[in-house]
């Protein structure tokens, strides 16, 4: 039987089928870009930026220096997703559908920026770094693949371990490598370790939440590694001098340990390895604590509890400022120059040590209520993206951020905390291949 004639085509003339976009190389680029974003967000402080000639925490200098590099990178990556999609509406609609509270937080951040600019106030960069960066980080991390999230988790662990180790080195040597500075001037009277996070209280807050997250099963760590990380962070927490963070960690951790032990004894299932580690740690605790006490390790913490440098009095004096401001001005926001004058008159040069009080004084009641609602919805959204157990670090975070200025000023603390929860408490297994978070709306 005669075969049908099949014309041959030269190999170079064969048209290649169009590949699905994005290309694997672009997917890898996005994956590693997010890893870099996590590294810069978690590990780059104002003190480190000052060391390379950027006056991030100061008043003087160009306006471009006041915005954190992580914010620039997050905006670039989100703009990249819009460019890759071909239609900017697609990734924006996807973000609004999947992470509405994160989008709301970004919008509130831009609204706060416009509000401050309209009143000729200071702190424009704070609205971007504190709120816009946080919302963009969660949007960019939405529905990422397992490999990317695993790499980001490794970055978080590495930064926290390096931060704790550097804090211990600073405590032993008495030298702070990247202290918090104001226009290049470090506070010589503050002897607390700064490590990689800059501000000691922000450092203590992040460390406390990390400890409780690990204690409550966060992260993919072996029991021995988890116990070692928790021990290292507990020791480093003392060097950061956060009294509230230390008390919250010990109290919350003790209550959780008692509840977990009671649950294990009632079910009759006690892991042999976990029991062995617990016995070993209980045996070593008296020896380690005794050695640290003899070496004077706890002297700095005891000094903070005995003499707080006027911190408690500052929390009382900041409430007295409300008496000098008419309520009608407080509704829409008092004149920032008047608030600055009153703050100095009451001896609050270091700031107002509560984010809500600070926002009320500088931004007014209306903007403060909007910020509180946006942050509450944002934390609820992040908790929904995480698996069971995330309540413990969230509760500690809410308590601790109200003990100092925290998110009331310019900080990346909220973005770091959200990123930590997303990678330590993934709710469900993700796909093995990278898939952009903002590729398009979800089809139902």
N, C-alpha and C positions, 0 to 999 in steps of 0.2 A: 504494500500500500504506500502510495506516495505521501510523504510528509508535507504538511502545510508550510508554505514559505514564511520564514520569520526574518524580517530585516534586522541586520545587526547595526548597532549604534556605537560609535567610538566612545571610549570611556570618558574622554574629556568633555563630550557633548551631553552626557547624562546630567540632567538637572537634579540637584539635591533637593530633597523635600525640606521645606522650612521647619526649623527646630522650634520647639515650644519655648516661649520666652517666659522667664529669664533663662539665659544660658547657664550651664553648671558653673562656669567661671564667675559669672555675675552673682550667682547664689552664694558661692564661696566668699566673694568680696563682701556681700551684705553680712554674712555670718561673722567674718573676722572684724568687720567694721563695728558690729554690735559688741564684740568682745573688747575692742579698743574703747568703745564708749563706756562700758562697764568699768574698765580699768581707770580711765580718766575720772569718771564720776566718783568712784569709791576711794581712789588713792591719791588724788591731786588736791592739795589744800592751798590756802592763800599763802601760807608760809613757804611752801615749795615754789609757788609762782613768784614770790618776792626774790627767791634765790636765783631765778633766771631773769630777773629784771622787770617783772610785771607787778605793778602796785595794785593788786586786786582788792585788798581790804582797806586801802586808804581812801582819802578824799581827793587828794591831788592826782594829777595824771590824766591821760586821755580817757574818754568815756568808753572806748573799745576795750580797755584793760579791765573794766569793772565787771564785765560779763565773763562767766566761767567758760573755759574751753569746751567743757562737756555740753554746754548749751549751744554753742556754735555747731558742734558736731551733730547733736540731736536734730537741730533745724536743718542742717545739710542732708542728713539721712532721710528725714521726712520729705524734704523737697525732692530727693532722689526717687523716692517711691512714687511721687506724683509724676515725675518725668518718665519713669519707667512704665507707668500705667498708660501713658499717652493722653489720658483725660484726667486733669487734676480732681475732678469731682468724684471719681471712682474711689481713690484711697481715702478721701475725706468722708464720703458716705460710709465706707467700710469702717472707719474709725468711730464715727458717730453711732453706728449700729452695734459694734462689738464692745467698745469702751466708751459709753456715753459720759460717765462721770469723769474720766480722764480728759475728754474733750472739754467738758464743762470747766475743769480746773485750768486748762490752758486758756479758755476764753476769759475766765475770771482774772487770771494773771495778766492778760493783755488789757483787761478793763482797769485793773489796778494801776498798770503802767500809764494808761491815758489819764486816770484820775490824778495821779501824782504829778504828771507833766502839766496838767491844766492848772494846778495850784502852785507851780514853780517849786515843788518840793524836791527833796533829795531821796536817793535810794531807788532810782528807776531800775537799776540792774537787779535789785532784790526781787522784784515781781517776776523777772524772767528766770533767774536761777532757782528761786524757791518753788514756783508754781508751774511755769511753762515747761521747764526741764523735766519736772516730775511727771507731768501728764504725757509728754512726748516719749519718755522712757518706757512707760507702761504700754503706750500705743505701739511703739516699735517692737516691743517684746511679745506682742500678742500672737498666739498660735505659732510660735517658732518651733523649729524641729528639735529633736532630742539632743543632737550633737551640739548645736549652738548653745542651748541652755546648759548643757553639761560643761562646756568651756567657760561660760559665764559663771557658773557655780564655782569652778576651780579658781577663777579670778577673785571671787568674793572671799573664798577661804584663804587664798594666798595673801591678799591685802590685809585681812584681819590678823593673820599670823604674823606678818611682817610688822604691822602696826603695834601689836602687843610686844614683840621682841624689841622694837625700837624704843617703846615706852620704858621697858625695863633697863635698857642701855642708858637712856637719859636719866633714869632714877639713880643708877649706880654711879654714873660719871658726873652727874650734876650739870650736864650741858644739854640744852635743847637745840636740836638741829634745825627744826622748822617751826618756830614758835609763832603764835598769833601776833600780828603786827598791825599797827595803825600808822600809815604813812611811814613805814620803815622803823617805827619805834616799838620795840618789844617791851612788855611789862616785866621789868626785872624783879619786881616783888612777887610775881607769880612763879612759884617753883614747881608747879605741877607739870608732868610730862605732857608733851603735845603730840609726839609721834607723827603719823602721817595725816591725821585728821585736823590738825591745827588747834581749834578751840578745845580746851580740856573737857568742858561739860558736854559738848557735842560728841566728843570722843567717848566719854563715859556712857552717854546714852546709847550710842551705836553698839558699843561693846556689851552693855547689859542686855540689849535686845538680841544680840548675836548669841550670847550665852544661853538665854532662855529658849531661843529657837533650837539650838543644838540639844539642850536639855529635854526639849519636848519632841525630839525625833526629827528635826529638820535636817535636810541634807542627806547625801548618799555616802555616809562615812561608816567605816568599820567601828565596832564598839571600842577597841583600844585607841584608835585615832580620835574618836569622838571624846573619850575621857581625857586624852592628852590635850586636845584643843580647849576643852572646858576649863581644865586646870590652868593652862597658860593664860587664858583670858581672865580668869578670876584673879590671878596674881597681878596681871597688868592693870586690872580695874582699880586696884588700890593706888597705883602710881598716878592715875588721871585725876584723883582727888574728888570724884563725884560722890558726895555723901548720899544724895537721894538715889543715885544709880546703884550704889552699894547696898543700901537698905532695901530697895525694891527687888534687886536680884536675889538677895538672901531670903527675903520674906516670900516672894512668889515662888522661888525655887524650892524652898522648904515645904510650902504647902503642896506644891505639885508632887514633890517626892513622896510625901506622906500619902497622898491620894493614890499615886501609882503603886506604892508598896502595898497599900490596903487592897487594891484591885488585884494585884498579883497573888497575894495570899488567899484571897477569897476564891479565885479561880483555881488555885492549886497548881498553876503553871509558872514556875520560876525558871528563867533561862539559866543554864549552868554557867555559861560564860559571863553573863551579867552579874550573877551572884559572886563569882570569883573576883571580878573587877571591883565590885562594891566592897568585898571583904578586904581586898588589897588597899583600896583607897582609904577605908576607915582605919586600917592599921598605920598607913603612912601619914594621915592627917596630923595627929599629935606631933609627930617628929618634924614634919615640914613647918607647921605653925610655930613650934618651939624654936626651931632654927631661925626662922624669919624674925621672930620677936627678939631673939638675942642679937641679931644683926641690925636691929633698929628699923626693920622694914615697915612696921605699922606706926612709927612715930609720925610720919607725914599725915596719915589718915586721922590719927587721934588729934593732931594739931588742927586739922580742918574742922573737926567736931567741936573742939574747945574754943577755937578762935576762927570765925568764918570771914574775917576781913570786912565786916559790916554788911554781909550779904543779907542776913535776916532783917536788919534795920532798913535796908534798901527796899525790901518787899513791903514794908509798912509805909515808908515815905512815898512810894510811887502811887499809893491810893490817895494820898493827900493832894495830889495834883488836880484831881477831879473837882475839889472844892473851889479852885481858882478858875474854872472854865464853865461858862454858862451852858445850860443843857441844850439850848437851840444850836449853839456852835458844835456841841458834841455830837449832835445827830448827823450833820453833814461833814464833819471833820474840822477841828480847830486849825488856826493858822500854825503851820509847822514851826515857824520862828518863835512863836509864843511858847509852844510846848518845849522847844529846846531851851529857852530861857528858864522856864519853870523847872525843867529837869536839872539844870545846873544849880539853880537856887536850892534845891532839895538835896544836893550832893549825889546825884545819880549820873556821874560822868561816864560810868562803865555801861550805862544802858538801863532799860526797864526790864526787869527780870521776869517777865511773863508775856507770852505772845499775844494773848487776848487783850490785856491791859494796854500794851504798846499799840496794837492796832486800833483800839478805841480812841486813844489819844491822838494818833497821827492820821487815821483814816476815817474816823467817825463810826457811829453805830451802824448805819446802813451798809457800808462796805464791809465792816467786820462780820455782820450777820451773814452776808453773802459768802465771805471767805470760810466761815465756820461750816456752813451748809455744804459748800463745795468740797472741803477737806473730809467731812464726815461721809459724804457719798463716795468720795474717792477711796477712802479706807475700806468702806463696805464692798466696793467693787473689787478691790484687790483681794479682800478676804474671800470673796466668791470664786475668784480664779485659783485660789489655793486649796489644798486639801485640809482635812481635819487637823486641828492642833495649832492653827495659826493664831488663835485667840490670845495665847499667853504673851508672845512678843508684842502684839498690837496693844494689849492692855497696858503693858509696861511702857510702851512708847507714848501712849496718850498721857500717862501720868508724868513721865519724865520731861516731855517737851513743855509742860506747864511750870517747871521749876526754874527756867531761865528764858532768855529772849528767844532762842531756838528759831522756829519758823516765822516769828514776828519780824525778823530781819533778813538779810541776805545770807542764804545758806543752801547747801545741796543735801542737807540731812534727810529731808523727806524723800528725795529721789533715791538716796542710798538705801533707806529703809524699805521702800517699795521694791526696789530691785532685789534686795536680800530675800524678801518674802517670796517673790515670784520664782526664784531659783532654788530656794531651800524647801518650798512647799508646793511643788507642781501638783495640780489637781488630778491630771490624767496623763497617760502616756501620750507623747506627741509623735508625729510622723517622723520616720527615719531620714527623709530627704528634706532639705531646706525648702520652706514655702513662705513667701513674703507675707507679712502681717496685714498689709493693706492692699492686697491684690484686687479686691473687689467685694461687693456686698455678698453676704451669705445667701445662697439660694435655699429656699424652703420647699 
